Amino acid sequence: MRRVLFAAILIAAGACSRAASPGQYLFLWAGDSALKASDFLAVIDANPASPKYGSVLTSLPTGAVGTHPHHTEAEMPADGHLLANGFHAGRTWLFDLTQPLQPTIITSFGDLAGYSHPHTYLRLADGNILATFQYKADSAAPMKMPEHGGMSLGGVHTTGGLVQMDERGTVIRSGSAADPAIPDKRIYPYSVLALPPADRALSTTTDMDEADSAATAEWVQIWRLSDLTLMKSIALKPGPRGDENRLTGEPRLLPDGKSVYVHTFTCGLYLLRDVEGPAPTATFVKGFPGKDCGVPILTAHYWLQTVPETHSLVALDISDPDHPRDVSSVAFGDGESPHWIAIDRTGRRIVLNSGGYAKENRLFVINFDPATGALAMDQKFRDPGSDRPGVNLSQRAWPHGFTGTAAPHGTVFSR
């Protein structure tokens, strides 16, 4: 009897262990590239031990078409509820992914606190959300797709702000990003970083309207986190090429808990210090080839940067933040333009896609060694029978009934 009971305990423990294993699924937020079928969330098998590794298991349409599925949260929240934006429409969806094979939509919402077009959602320690809203509500015409691609608002828009809310869109507080102390009125909050111990937040200012060539967006803004009062706007200075400071993108907190790296879409990397003080500094520390560098990851003492110009993901050792050092890279082929990346909870696997901006359209998993910084393509993550790594997102049948090409963006591992 004891043996039977002991065996049952072992089986149960093994089952719990398998259930608790992180990163068994990938959640892909995407739209129809032809703008005819519904936007959707797809669930992909990301368990390397599974016989269906790399297979699309299910998908959930939103019922909305052409909203331009864009950013999700950067990692899966603890409650299993994922926020995702349809940027063209200025709309947010909240997905329940607690049962990965049965995803549902909890709610969706639009403008909040007088602001429109949310871009980045950041979970705070209390579970509430700090979000960037690019524009003042009613100041932006509906998005449209120009013939050359990209996004255009087709009208003049006004500075947005930060909004603190719960995950269902109930507003707690908000603050405007308009700064009367600077002449630049083209400030559009893009991404945000919270620094609670210092009672600060830091936001960047790139306009998602690609037709807005006048917005050079070299600004970084510093806020008081507790009441979302804007305290200071600082302009990054050009690097050696002359324009690396433009189009500020993603801020990340360094391991010292107080310094910040800010990347730019013109492929610069800047080190900010004394963010909590009266005279913060910003120093150019690294440039990458090209002018369209996408989403980065900071993990331990490594900075992982997507570099479309070289069709690659590169890893930098940032143990000395003033002098980041290249340690590894992985290339994806000339048809790919790496843009979106996210990392799993183990810090050893990265998901990457081109954000819908490339001729090729594949979803990749990259293995990362946190001891050495080495990057390596996961050769097992591929379509069944394919001779190429990666999952093809073009011209395929999706489980919810859509057949066509997905325009992917936010993609995260399950917890």
FIKOLTI-701243 format. One line per 2 residues: number of its first residue (from 1); their letters; for each residue x, y, z of C-alpha. Coordinates in Angstrom, 2 decimals, padded with zeros to 5 digits, m for minus. Example, Ala and Ser with C-alpha at 12.3 -4.5 7.8 and 13.67 -1.06 7.14 Angstrom:
BEGIN
1) AS) 012.30/m004.50/007.80 | 013.67/m001.06/007.14
END
This chain:
BEGIN
1) MR) 000.00/000.00/000.00 | 002.82/002.37/000.90
3) RV) 004.50/001.66/m002.45 | 001.30/002.43/m004.34
5) LF) 000.86/005.66/m002.37 | 004.53/006.63/m002.91
7) AA) 004.22/005.95/m006.65 | 001.05/008.05/m006.81
9) IL) 002.86/010.91/m005.08 | 005.74/010.67/m007.56
11) IA) 003.36/010.69/m010.53 | 001.48/013.68/m009.12
13) AG) 004.73/015.50/m008.43 | 005.91/014.83/m011.97
15) AC) 002.64/016.12/m013.37 | 002.87/019.27/m011.24
17) SR) 006.46/019.75/m012.35 | 005.46/019.50/m016.00
19) AA) 002.53/021.90/m015.49 | 004.78/024.40/m013.72
21) SP) 007.48/024.33/m016.39 | 007.77/027.86/m017.82
23) GQ) 007.47/028.79/m021.46 | 005.43/025.84/m022.74
25) YL) 003.43/028.11/m025.04 | 003.94/031.20/m027.15
27) FL) 001.17/033.77/m027.50 | 001.34/035.60/m030.84
29) WA) m000.63/038.83/m031.41 | m001.22/039.34/m035.13
31) GD) m003.44/040.67/m037.89 | m004.27/039.77/m041.48
33) SA) m001.65/041.42/m043.69 | m004.36/041.99/m046.32
35) LK) m006.53/043.85/m043.76 | m009.58/041.76/m044.61
37) AS) m009.88/039.15/m041.85 | m010.05/039.60/m038.08
39) DF) m007.04/040.32/m035.91 | m006.24/037.36/m033.67
41) LA) m004.19/035.83/m030.89 | m002.51/032.51/m031.73
43) VI) m001.17/029.89/m029.31 | 001.96/028.00/m030.40
45) DA) 003.51/024.91/m028.80 | 006.83/026.08/m027.31
47) NP) 007.69/022.98/m025.28 | 010.93/021.54/m026.78
49) AS) 009.98/018.07/m025.50 | 006.60/018.11/m027.24
51) PK) 006.04/016.21/m030.51 | 004.08/019.31/m031.63
53) YG) 006.89/021.76/m030.90 | 006.42/024.76/m033.19
55) SV) 002.82/023.88/m034.11 | m000.01/026.42/m033.96
57) LT) m002.43/024.87/m031.48 | m005.32/027.32/m031.45
59) SL) m006.21/030.90/m032.30 | m008.78/033.43/m031.15
61) PT) m010.15/036.18/m033.43 | m011.09/039.52/m031.88
63) GA) m013.77/040.33/m034.45 | m011.97/043.58/m035.34
65) VG) m010.20/044.04/m038.68 | m007.11/046.12/m039.46
67) TH) m006.46/047.60/m036.00 | m002.72/046.92/m036.50
69) PH) m001.94/044.49/m033.65 | 001.18/045.98/m032.14
71) HT) 002.64/045.82/m028.64 | 001.62/043.43/m025.93
73) EA) 003.06/043.46/m022.45 | 006.72/042.43/m022.63
75) EM) 006.21/039.29/m020.54 | 003.28/037.22/m019.37
77) PA) 001.83/038.67/m016.13 | 001.42/036.52/m013.05
79) DG) m002.39/036.57/m013.30 | m002.33/035.19/m016.85
81) HL) m004.08/038.25/m018.28 | m002.28/039.86/m021.22
83) LA) m002.84/043.40/m022.52 | m002.41/044.01/m026.25
85) NG) m003.01/047.07/m028.41 | m004.48/047.51/m031.87
87) FH) m002.61/050.72/m032.51 | m004.43/051.97/m035.63
89) AG) m007.70/051.84/m033.75 | m006.30/053.09/m030.44
91) RT) m007.86/050.04/m028.80 | m006.70/047.71/m026.03
93) WL) m007.65/044.06/m025.54 | m007.26/042.10/m022.30
95) FD) m006.85/038.37/m022.92 | m007.33/035.62/m020.34
97) LT) m004.59/033.06/m021.00 | m004.80/031.13/m017.74
99) QP) m005.94/028.16/m019.84 | m003.59/028.51/m022.81
101) LQ) m005.52/026.21/m025.13 | m008.78/028.05/m024.39
103) PT) m007.91/031.76/m024.66 | m010.71/034.26/m024.09
105) II) m011.19/038.02/m024.26 | m012.00/039.58/m020.88
107) TS) m012.64/043.11/m022.15 | m011.48/045.80/m024.54
109) FG) m011.40/049.59/m024.25 | m010.36/052.74/m026.10
111) DL) m009.48/056.28/m024.99 | m008.77/056.84/m021.31
113) AG) m008.37/060.02/m019.24 | m008.61/062.16/m022.36
115) YS) m005.78/060.33/m024.16 | m005.73/058.00/m027.17
117) HP) m003.56/055.42/m028.94 | m001.88/053.49/m026.11
119) HT) 001.46/051.93/m026.94 | 003.26/050.39/m023.95
121) YL) 001.82/048.68/m020.87 | 003.99/048.24/m017.77
123) RL) 002.85/046.21/m014.74 | 003.60/047.83/m011.38
125) AD) 004.22/045.92/m008.16 | 000.59/046.33/m007.06
127) GN) m000.68/044.78/m010.30 | m001.87/048.05/m011.78
129) IL) m000.67/049.31/m015.15 | 001.40/052.33/m016.18
131) AT) 000.71/053.00/m019.86 | 001.84/055.45/m022.51
133) FQ) m000.88/057.09/m024.61 | 000.61/058.83/m027.62
135) YK) m001.97/061.50/m028.32 | m004.60/063.70/m026.78
137) AD) m008.01/062.21/m027.52 | m009.79/063.60/m030.60
139) SA) m006.53/065.10/m031.92 | m005.74/062.19/m034.25
141) AP) m007.56/061.11/m037.39 | m007.99/057.35/m037.90
143) MK) m004.84/055.55/m038.96 | m004.43/054.52/m042.57
145) MP) m001.85/052.53/m044.49 | 000.11/054.52/m047.09
147) EH) 000.97/052.86/m050.42 | 004.63/052.58/m049.39
149) GG) 003.70/050.77/m046.17 | 004.13/051.98/m042.61
151) MS) 001.50/053.98/m040.78 | 000.04/057.43/m041.25
153) LG) m002.50/059.34/m039.20 | m003.43/061.69/m041.98
155) GV) m003.88/064.61/m039.60 | m002.30/066.77/m036.93
157) HT) m002.20/065.31/m033.44 | m001.43/066.62/m029.97
159) TG) 000.86/065.46/m027.17 | m000.49/062.59/m025.08
161) GL) 000.48/061.41/m021.61 | 000.89/058.64/m019.07
163) VQ) m002.07/056.84/m017.54 | m002.07/054.66/m014.44
165) MD) m005.00/052.24/m014.49 | m006.08/048.78/m013.54
167) ER) m005.84/046.09/m016.20 | m009.48/046.57/m017.22
169) GT) m009.00/050.25/m017.99 | m010.25/051.91/m014.83
171) VI) m008.21/055.12/m014.52 | m006.36/055.81/m011.28
173) RS) m004.41/058.91/m012.34 | m002.89/060.49/m015.43
175) GS) m000.43/063.17/m016.48 | 000.25/065.16/m019.65
177) AA) 003.60/064.87/m021.46 | 003.30/068.46/m022.75
179) DP) 006.28/070.48/m021.45 | 006.04/074.29/m021.62
181) AI) 009.77/074.51/m020.79 | 010.84/073.18/m024.21
183) PD) 010.05/074.46/m027.69 | 009.41/071.00/m029.16
185) KR) 005.66/070.37/m029.11 | 005.89/067.03/m030.91
187) IY) 006.18/064.88/m027.78 | 004.38/061.56/m028.04
189) PY) 004.91/059.07/m025.18 | 006.20/055.81/m026.59
191) SV) 007.55/053.53/m023.85 | 007.90/053.84/m020.09
193) LA) 010.04/052.55/m017.22 | 009.09/052.79/m013.54
195) LP) 011.68/053.35/m010.78 | 009.58/053.04/m007.59
197) PA) 012.40/053.38/m005.01 | 013.23/056.80/m006.46
199) DR) 009.56/057.72/m007.05 | 010.38/058.25/m010.71
201) AL) 009.26/057.08/m014.12 | 011.06/057.61/m017.41
203) ST) 009.35/057.77/m020.81 | 010.48/058.05/m024.42
205) TT) 008.88/060.07/m027.20 | 008.84/058.48/m030.70
207) DM) 005.71/059.12/m032.75 | 004.19/055.95/m034.22
209) DE) 002.89/058.02/m037.13 | 005.62/057.35/m039.70
211) AD) 004.43/060.28/m041.81 | 005.43/062.65/m039.02
213) SA) 008.96/063.39/m040.21 | 009.08/066.61/m038.16
215) AT) 009.08/064.72/m034.85 | 012.77/063.97/m034.26
217) AE) 011.95/062.57/m030.81 | 015.35/062.95/m029.15
219) WV) 013.57/063.58/m025.85 | 013.44/061.48/m022.69
221) QI) 011.03/062.59/m019.98 | 011.30/062.10/m016.22
223) WR) 008.18/061.94/m014.05 | 007.29/061.69/m010.39
225) LS) 005.75/058.24/m010.30 | 003.46/058.78/m007.30
227) DL) 001.31/061.44/m008.96 | 002.48/061.42/m012.61
229) TL) 003.83/064.95/m012.50 | 006.22/065.66/m015.36
231) MK) 009.47/066.91/m013.83 | 011.95/067.27/m016.68
233) SI) 012.48/066.68/m020.39 | 016.05/066.06/m021.53
235) AL) 017.35/065.83/m025.09 | 019.85/063.15/m026.03
237) KP) 022.87/064.49/m027.90 | 023.89/063.10/m031.30
239) GP) 026.47/060.34/m031.54 | 029.36/060.19/m034.04
241) RG) 027.06/059.68/m037.03 | 025.00/062.73/m036.09
243) DE) 021.50/061.30/m035.68 | 021.76/058.39/m033.23
245) NR) 019.84/060.44/m030.65 | 016.62/060.55/m032.68
247) LT) 013.50/058.43/m032.13 | 013.94/057.37/m028.51
249) GE) 012.59/053.87/m027.94 | 012.89/051.44/m025.05
251) PR) 014.29/052.34/m021.58 | 015.65/049.53/m019.39
253) LL) 016.88/049.61/m015.77 | 020.48/048.43/m015.34
255) PD) 021.56/045.92/m012.68 | 022.69/048.69/m010.32
257) GK) 019.01/049.57/m009.86 | 019.39/053.26/m010.68
259) SV) 021.09/053.74/m014.05 | 019.12/053.37/m017.28
261) YV) 019.91/052.41/m020.87 | 017.74/054.00/m023.57
263) HT) 017.84/052.66/m027.11 | 016.82/054.68/m030.17
265) FT) 015.29/053.57/m033.43 | 018.18/055.32/m035.18
267) CG) 020.36/052.65/m033.56 | 021.96/054.53/m030.69
269) LY) 022.38/053.35/m027.12 | 022.52/055.89/m024.28
271) LL) 023.39/055.61/m020.60 | 021.35/057.79/m018.23
273) RD) 022.56/058.45/m014.69 | 021.22/060.43/m011.71
275) VE) 017.67/060.12/m013.02 | 016.30/060.84/m009.54
277) GP) 018.41/063.98/m009.09 | 018.18/067.57/m010.32
279) AP) 020.77/067.13/m013.09 | 020.47/063.75/m014.86
281) TA) 023.10/062.95/m017.48 | 022.85/061.07/m020.78
283) TF) 025.90/059.63/m022.54 | 026.14/057.94/m025.94
285) VK) 027.80/054.54/m025.41 | 027.15/052.48/m028.54
287) GF) 025.97/052.68/m032.12 | 024.60/049.87/m034.28
289) PG) 024.48/049.67/m038.09 | 021.42/051.13/m039.80
291) KD) 018.55/053.31/m038.63 | 015.69/051.04/m037.61
293) CG) 016.85/049.11/m034.53 | 013.91/047.38/m032.87
295) VP) 012.98/046.04/m029.44 | 015.87/045.20/m027.04
297) IL) 016.07/042.99/m023.95 | 018.16/043.56/m020.84
299) TA) 018.81/040.31/m018.99 | 021.38/040.04/m016.18
301) HY) 024.43/041.94/m017.50 | 023.61/041.48/m021.18
303) WL) 021.89/043.78/m023.65 | 020.25/041.96/m026.57
305) QT) 019.53/044.20/m029.56 | 017.65/043.56/m032.79
307) VP) 019.55/045.06/m035.76 | 017.53/044.93/m039.00
309) ET) 020.38/046.35/m041.09 | 022.41/043.18/m040.49
311) HS) 019.34/040.91/m040.17 | 020.62/039.87/m036.75
313) LV) 020.25/039.81/m033.01 | 023.37/040.84/m031.10
315) AL) 024.38/040.37/m027.47 | 026.46/042.93/m025.56
317) DI) 028.18/042.42/m022.23 | 027.28/045.54/m020.24
319) SD) 029.19/044.74/m017.05 | 030.85/048.10/m017.68
321) PD) 027.83/050.19/m018.80 | 030.04/052.95/m020.21
323) HP) 031.77/050.46/m022.51 | 029.38/047.74/m023.72
325) RD) 031.18/044.88/m025.46 | 029.93/042.69/m028.32
327) VS) 029.99/039.01/m027.37 | 027.66/037.14/m029.74
329) SV) 025.21/037.42/m032.62 | 022.83/035.28/m034.64
331) AF) 021.65/036.07/m038.18 | 018.25/035.27/m039.72
333) GD) 018.81/035.74/m043.45 | 018.42/038.68/m045.80
335) GE) 014.64/038.33/m045.97 | 014.16/038.91/m042.25
337) SP) 014.15/042.22/m040.39 | 014.32/041.41/m036.66
339) HW) 012.11/043.72/m034.63 | 010.17/042.19/m031.70
341) IA) 011.83/040.01/m029.05 | 010.79/038.67/m025.64
343) ID) 012.51/036.33/m023.19 | 011.14/033.47/m021.11
345) RT) 011.28/033.28/m017.32 | 014.37/031.07/m017.32
347) GR) 016.31/033.76/m019.19 | 017.44/031.13/m021.68
349) RI) 015.01/031.34/m024.59 | 014.07/034.30/m026.76
351) VL) 011.23/034.63/m029.27 | 011.75/036.92/m032.28
353) NS) 009.74/038.14/m035.25 | 010.02/040.91/m037.83
355) GG) 006.94/042.75/m036.64 | 005.33/042.37/m040.06
357) YA) 007.99/044.58/m041.65 | 009.97/042.03/m043.74
359) KE) 009.72/040.02/m046.97 | 010.21/036.81/m045.02
361) NR) 007.77/036.29/m042.20 | 008.96/033.70/m039.72
363) LF) 008.82/033.30/m035.97 | 012.08/032.14/m034.36
365) VI) 013.24/030.85/m031.00 | 016.84/031.63/m030.01
367) NF) 018.71/029.90/m027.22 | 020.69/032.17/m024.90
369) DP) 023.46/031.21/m022.48 | 023.38/033.67/m019.55
371) AT) 026.82/032.49/m018.44 | 028.58/033.50/m021.65
373) GA) 026.12/035.65/m023.59 | 026.14/033.18/m026.50
375) LA) 023.16/033.22/m028.87 | 022.20/030.22/m031.02
377) MD) 019.26/029.48/m033.30 | 016.91/026.81/m031.96
379) QK) 017.00/024.42/m034.90 | 014.16/022.28/m033.53
381) FR) 011.62/025.11/m033.52 | 010.20/024.81/m037.05
383) DP) 007.17/023.77/m039.06 | 006.68/019.99/m039.32
385) GS) 008.67/018.66/m042.28 | 010.38/022.00/m042.95
387) DR) 014.09/022.17/m043.78 | 014.33/025.67/m042.21
389) PG) 014.21/026.76/m038.58 | 011.36/029.03/m037.56
391) VN) 007.59/028.93/m037.99 | 006.28/030.36/m041.26
393) LS) 003.52/032.92/m040.68 | 002.68/033.43/m044.36
395) QR) m000.04/031.75/m046.41 | m001.10/029.24/m043.81
397) AW) m004.39/028.00/m042.41 | m005.05/029.27/m038.89
399) PH) m007.22/027.29/m036.45 | m010.00/029.92/m036.27
401) GF) m010.70/029.57/m039.99 | m008.54/032.30/m041.53
403) TG) m006.18/031.31/m044.35 | m003.57/033.89/m045.23
405) TA) m000.53/035.82/m044.02 | m000.27/037.03/m040.44
407) AP) 001.32/040.39/m039.67 | 002.85/039.54/m036.26
409) HG) 004.03/041.76/m033.46 | 003.83/041.24/m029.70
411) TV) 004.74/037.65/m028.82 | 005.41/036.31/m025.32
413) FS) 006.12/033.01/m023.59 | 003.68/031.57/m021.09
415) R) 004.77/031.60/m017.45
END
